[in-house]
Amino acid sequence: MLVLRLARLFDSVKQTLFIIGSGLIVFLALRNSIVWHMQQFWGASGDFWQRQWENMYTFFGQDELLVSIIGSFIFTTSVFWLANLFLMILDVTGWPAFLLRYKIQDSKNCPLRYPDLMKAVKTALFNQTIVGLPTTFVIYYMMKWRGCSCSPDDLPTFQWAVVELTVFTLIEEICFYYSHRLFHHPKLYRHIHKQHHEWTAPISIVSIYAHPVEHIISNMLPPALGPILLGSHLATAWMFWALALLSTTVAHCGYHLPLLPSPEAHDYHHLKFNQNFGVLGVLDRLHGTDTQFRASLAYQRHFLLLSTVPVTQQVPEPNKKKAWSEDTA
């Protein structure tokens, strides 16, 4: 067992170093150009960001409490529902029809029953308001205790914002993976996490369809811990929270759409329950909680789709592949 764990650890580290190393080589080769262009962009957008943040800060009467709680609530809620609105229309109406060919589990929730959607919507709204607002209040005081600022005078530089977003991502991965696995423990699963897994074929809004305890511990705290630990500006926290909301929306949407991150891993988690507990997949590889997934057809389809040809056609099921070969022979 120890040898197997060490082998998995070595394999995970090797893959991580390969990815990071390849990225560093490209970055070092192009760093002068990349840094110059990004700084030019940040210089232009930074002024815009500064002005908008000042306007927002003034709108809330320069009150840190209102900005941090009400402002954060309005911002994150708007990002979530705007991202989910189109996908909910697609699930219920099947419009536009050409996108249905990107459905991962095409035999489920297609079309989605309106009562099922309303049940998910009610739970999501409950978690955002009744559960989310008090939790945001606690997060605000934790950030205040840590020295986090929301003043327009303290907005971070481009370089530091990139560093913080990278660290936030790693912290979220660790916290989400282990809290998620904890809720899969038999003594906790049936009381808490089972609600989320009512959806074996997830839809986007299911990302926050969860028991209140799970919503606090797995959905809200992992993205908040990074800004708290680093003492970050609220603006950087908002950027990361928006990215986290968009990421989990895509992961649960049930469609493997072109140019969007592959949702195959988390969709497989909802289908099989005991695979793919993390976001990035590094800890799943380390702990061996992706072995079944890596041997599956879903893993072969787990890539960024860069064309309009659905992954189900690029990597068809074996029997369909055989039938296609016979037809073209």
Secondary structure, DSSP 8 states (H G I E B T S, - for coil): -HHHHHHHHHHHHHHHHHHHHHHHHHHHHHHHHHHHHHHHHHHHHHHHHHHHHHHHHHHTTT-HHHIIIIIHHHHHHHHHHHHHHHHHHHHHH--SGGGGGGBSSTTSSSS--HHHHHHHHHHHHHIIIIIHHHHHHHHHHHHHHHT----GGG---HHHHHHHHHHHHHHHHHHHHHHHHHHTSHHHHTTTGGGGGG-SS--GGGGG-S-HHHIIIIIIHHHHHHHHHHT--HHHHHHHHHHHHHHHHHHHSSB--TTS---HHHHHHHHHSSS--SSSSHHHHHHTTTHHHHTSHHHHT-S---SSS-HHHHS--HHHHHHHHHHH-
